[in-house]
Amino acid sequence: MLDGGSMDSPETVRFPVFGDLHLGFDEESWEKAAGALEDAISLGPDLLAFMGDVVDLDPQHWRLFGQLQEINPGLPFRVTRGNADFLAGGDEAWLRQVGHPIRSVLDVGRVRLLTVGAQSEDHELPLGEGFGEWLAQAAAARPEATVVVLCHAPLKDTTFWSCDNTESGCLAELLAPDNPPYHLYLAQSDEMLQAVERSPNIRLFLTGHVHNDHRMVCDHGYPPIIERDGVVHMVTANLGGWRDIGVDRQEYRWIDIDHTRIRARVRNFVGATWVPELEETFPLRAS
């Protein structure tokens, strides 16, 4: 069964995308998450999107996510479950604290958000049985919609660090000797790719997981944003947790979708300013 959401029809659907918050990792993680959310709400979004790993490994940290939602004035939101979220209490804690299934549908006007989440704590992220068929059916149920997929980890060989870094040592020089690179892509990338290929109205695939800074390119040449076979794959920088590479984490993404295009911007919430050199625009697929 598909669970729905708002069918209101704003001319442009506008929403922030928050990367891995890792609430509980340290005090700074909370401060950045709260600061980013407050800034985004001041801009009047239609919904909120969280790209997983919202809490850091321990069930006790879900109370911080609850406190974060107290800032939310009642906007619909979706969270794609990350590996750290799974480790923080599994399904029971997730349903109690987040309140929507790990596979869910949210409709806001012309946009349909499809959320799929982690089924274990593995960094090479599994999505469980049947997710590909579920995704394709959910996209096909609204063929006129622009479909956005929220998934914690990227498809293999798309965006930053979605490569075979274990085998190649991609960016190993940035890590401590006791922390070698490990796979950060979807374990079932082939199944996800097949589902996306079956769904011509899927235009945007949003992820987190790899702790990019909206600028870095890995040794394989994979950037934060890549367009492939009609789908824009886009990673959003983490706000909490490990952040010892790239620029300081003071940014989130902002997406505008109207009847002709997707506009992706980066917002510095500390300065309450946009980062114009990181703005990109993509036309919608022809119907």
N, C-alpha and C positions, 0 to 999 in steps of 0.2 A: 504494500500500500504506500502511496505517495502522500506525504504530509505537505500541505500547502502553506500559504501565507497571504500577505496583502496583495490585492489585485488593483489597488489604486494606480492611477496612470499619470505620474508626473511627466512633464515634457522631457526632462532629462533626469535619469536616475543617477544619484550622486552618493558616493560612499567612500570612507577611509578603509584602508587595508593595513592592519597592524601585524608586524612580524612577531617572531617568537618573543614573548614577554618574560618567560622564566621567572614568574613571581615567586619569591622566596629565596631566590639565588643570593640576593643581597638587597640592602636598602635602596640602592640606586635603581635596581630593576623595578621596584614599586614606584619610585618617584617618576621614572621615565614613562611607565605605563599610564599612570594617572595624568601626567602632564600632556601626553599625546592624546589621550581620550578627551580631556577637557578642551584642548585646542580644536580637535575635530568636531566636537559637538557645537562649538561656537560658530562653525561654518554651515550648520544646518543640513546635515546629511539625511538621506532617506533610510539608511540601514548601516550596520557596523559589521565588518568582517575581520575575524581573528584567524591567523594562519597557523594555529596550533602551538604546542609547547607553551601554553599560557601559564602553566605552573611548573615548578621545578622538582619533579621526581617524587615528592612526598605528599600524601593525602592531606596533611595539615595545612598545606599551602592553598587549598581550595578556598579557605576563608578569605584570602586576599583577592581571589577572583570575585567572590561575593561582594567584597567591599568596593571593588572596581565597578561592578554593575550598579552600585548605588549612585554612581556619577551619571549613569545612563538615564536620560529622562523618559525612557519607555520606548526607545527605538527598537525595531526588530534587529536581531543580530544572529550571526552564525559563527561557530567555531569549528574548524576542522581538527579532529583530535590528532595530536602528535605523539611521538614515542614517549616523551617525558610525561604527558598527560595520562597515557595508558598506565605507566608505572605508578602514578599517583592514585591508586585505588581502583583501577579497572572500570568495568561497566557501571558498577553500583555508584561509585563516587561521581562518575561522569553524568549519569542521568539525574542524580540528586542535585548537582551543582550547576550543570549547564542546561539541562532540561529539554534538550532535543536529541533525537537519535544521531548516531554517528553517520548515517546516511539520511540526508534530509533535503527537502525542497523548500525554497523560499521564492515566491513570486512578488515582484514589485514593478508594477507597470509592464513595460516592454521587456524587462529583464527577468530571467529565471536563474537563480543560484542553486547549484547542485553541490552538496557538501559530502565528501567521503573521508573517513578517518581511519586512523591506525588500529590494527588488531593485535599489536604486540608492542613491546618496548624496543624492538630491533631498529637500528638506524637505517638499514636497508628495508624500507617500510612496507609491511604487508597490509593489504586492504581486505583480506578475507575472501571467501567464496562468493561468486555471483555478482560482484560489484560492477563488472563490465556490462552485464546484461541490464542491471538496474539503471546504470547511468544512461545507456542508450535508450531505454524505454522512457525514462524521465525526460530526456531531451526531446524525444519524438512526440511526447504528449502535448508539447506546445511548439509546433514547427515554426510559428511566426515569431517566436521570442528570440532575443539574443541570450544565449546560454553562457554562463560563467561557471567554471568548475573551481571549487575550493578544495585543495588537497595539500597536506603538510609537506610532502616530498615531491620533487620534480620527476618527470619522466627521464629515463636514462638518456644521456647525450643530448640534452637540450640546454638548460641554463647552467650557470656557474656551479662547478664542483659536482655535476651530475654524471661525472665520468667514472671510468674504472681507475680511480685514484689509488686503490690498494695495490694494484698491479703496476701502475706507472709511477707511483710516488708523486702524483700531481700536488704541488704546493706543500710537499713534505717539509721543506725548509722553514715553513712558518710554524711548525709544530714541534713540541718537545720530543726527544728520542723515545720516550715511553708512551707517546701518543701518536702512533703512525696513522696515516689517512685510512678511512674506512668508507665503504659505499654509502652514499647519501641519496640514492635514487629509489624509486618505487621497485619493490621486489617483483611486482607483476606489471612491469612497464609494457610488455607486449600486449597484455590483455587491455590495459588502459588505452594504448595507442589504437587498437582495433575498435574499441568503443567510441573513441573520438572520431576516427575515420568514418564510422557509420553515422555520425551525427553532424550534418553540415551546419547546423545552427550553433554548435559550440564554437565560440570565437575567442574566448579568453580563458587561460588556465593559470590560476594564481597559486603560488606556493610560498613556503618559508624554508625552514630546516637547515639551510646551508650557511647561515650567518654571513651573508654578503653585506656590503655597505652601499648598495645601489650603483657601484662603480667598478668593482673588481672583475677581472677576467681571469679565468684559471689557465693553467698551462696548456690545456687542450683548445683554448680559444673561445670557451663558452662564456658569454656575458650574462648580465642580470636579466636581459630581455632578448628573446629571439622569436621571430615569426617563422613558422614551419608548416607547410601544407595547409595554409588557411587559418592556423591557430596561433595566437600570441601567447607564448609561455613567459611568465613574469614572476621573478622571485622578489620578495619584500624583505628588507633588512631586519635582523633581530633587534629588539630593544633591550633585552636582558640576557643574562647568561654570558657565555664566552664571546668576547668581542675584541680580541687582541690583534685583529687584522683590519686594515682599512681605516676610514675616518671614524670619529666618535659617533656613537649611535644616538642621534637626535632627530631622526626622520621617520616618517611613515609614508605610504603611498596614498594617493587620492585618485579615484576613478570616476569619470563622467561618461555616461552612455546615453546618447540620444538616438534619433532615427537614422543617422548617417555615419556615426563614428564613435570610437572609443578614445577618450583623451586620458592619458596617464600622466600624473604629476607627482612630484615628491615635495613633501611639506616638512620644513624645519620647525618643529613645535617649540623649541626654545626661543628662537627669534620670531616666531609666528610669521614666517616668510616662506614663499615658494622658492624652489631651486630651478630656475628657468632652463639651465643647460641640460637638465635631466627629463624635461617634458617630451613625450612622444605621443603621436596621434596615429590611429589606425582606422581605415574605413571599415564599415561592416561588410560582411560577405553579401554578395548579390543574392537576392531572393529568387 
